[in-house]
Amino acid sequence: MGKLQDKRIELAKRVLETTDEVTLNIVAAALNDPKPYSLPESEIKAFEDYMERYERGEVKPKEWSAVRRKVTRRTPR
């Protein structure tokens, strides 16, 4: 088998084994939405501005737990 086939099998096994609803919702959203996700220009600009401030040491990185909570709230249920 090739790398792509191996990856597909591994991912399928992981999906079958998970019972985490958030993970399953993320997988479902990824598979059900055929168009790529695009960010509005305003969000891209905001991110670039944030990264510039971060690189200058003006802002501190966010804790992963806070980022995860925010992303989880945005995930379609």
N, C-alpha and C positions, 0 to 999 in steps of 0.2 A: 504494500500500500504506500501511497505517497504522503507527503507531509500534510497536504490539505485534507485528505481522507482521514488521516489519523487525528487531526485537529477536530474535524466534524464529529467523529466518534467520541472523543474525549469530552467535547462540549455537550453532546447528547447525554452521555452518562451523568455528567454533573447536573444537568437540568432534571433528569429523572430522579436523582438522589436528593435534590434540595426540597425543603419544605418551607423555605423562607418566602413569604408572600411578596416582599419588596423585590427580591431577586427575580422571582417569576414575573412580576409586573414589568420589570425593566426588560427582561428577555422578550416578553410579549409585545411591548411597545417597539422594541428594536425590530422584531420580525413583522409586525403588522403595519409599520409605517415605511412604505417603500421609498419615499423621498428623503434625501439627506437632510439632517437638521441644519438650519442655517441661523446664524446669529444676526440680529439687526445691527446695522452699522453703529448705532449708539452704544450697544453693549460691547462691541469690539473696541471702540474708542475708550469706553470706561475701563475696560480691562487693561488696555495699553497704558492709560494714565496711571492706573493703580500699580502696574509693574514698574513704571518709571519711578514712582514715589518709593516703592519697595526697594529698588536697586540703589536709590539715594539714601536709604535708611530712614525714611520719613514715616513708614508704616511697618508694623510687625506682621509676620505671617499669622494666619488664622489657625486655630486648633482644628485638627481633623474631625473631632467630634462635632464641632459647630458646623463645619462644612457638610458633613454627612447628614446632620439633621435638616439642613436647608435643602439639600438635594433630595432627601427622602420625602420632604413635604411636597416637592414639585413633581414627584413621580406619579404618573397616572395610576389610578387604582382600579 
